Amino acid sequence: MTEQNDTILHAEDLCKHFSVPEKVEILKQVSLTVKRNESVAIMGASGEGKSTLLHILGTLEEPTSGTLTIAGRSQKSAAPTIRNRHIGFIFQNYSLLEDYTVLQNVLMPAFIQGKAIGKNSEAYKRALSLLERVNLLHRKEFMTKVLSGGEKQRVAIARALCNDPELILADEPSGNLDHKSSTQIHQLLLDCVHQFNKGLIVVTHDKALADLCDNIYYLSNGTLTKD
């Protein structure tokens, strides 16, 4: 595989500012490249715009200027398609459907994309395989509201991988967990990224998680710099 094909995400000179009630610059010419099997941590103080940057990289929010390409496609021309097919999200608060089963939650990205999710479908088989990978196959028929925080985040990791995206974006994935659960989630997340040959961008305050990643960046005063 060539280096060019290994590149999953390329952001160049991303800027973000708000004009109301006064002009505030959040991001200033941020550039970042992420390749397959590469994990990137973005750290910085609260309020520096880390989540805003992650939302832009995930095509959930548009930059004021700059370019973003994911899996060879421009964010400006194909944001919804990029988001549904090429990106998996993991959030601090899990963002699971509490009154749905574990299996239904993992299958939700496939359902949203219009894939078949019946018991003989590839999506269903992949969901079961992913639940086995995160050691939750025995909980597949449980409602997610009865799970522990660590279990919920493991469901979220499986869900993020359901559509086999090239890129995983995680926003404080262990922010609501105790130390033991955090350590388990950190290792599971990195193991899954390497096992399935994904790119990972994780926003975190946790230096232990950042140190597990291949590269660490710091966002300060709107500027992204490599450690």
HUHUDA-V989451 format. One record per run of one state. SS is the DSSP state (2 for helix, 1 for strand, 0 for the rest). FROM is the first residue (numbers start at 1). TO is the last residue. If there is no record, write none. Layout:
SS:FROM:TO + SS:FROM:TO
//
This chain:
0:1:2 + 2:3:6 + 1:7:18 + 0:19:23 + 1:24:35 + 0:36:38 + 1:39:43 + 0:44:49 + 2:50:57 + 0:58:64 + 1:65:70 + 0:71:72 + 1:73:74 + 2:75:86 + 1:87:90 + 0:91:100 + 1:101:101 + 2:102:112 + 0:113:121 + 2:122:133 + 0:134:136 + 2:137:139 + 0:140:142 + 1:143:143 + 2:144:146 + 0:147:148 + 2:149:161 + 0:162:166 + 1:167:171 + 0:172:178 + 2:179:195 + 0:196:198 + 1:199:203 + 0:204:206 + 2:207:212 + 0:213:214 + 1:215:220 + 0:221:222 + 1:223:226 + 0:227:227
//
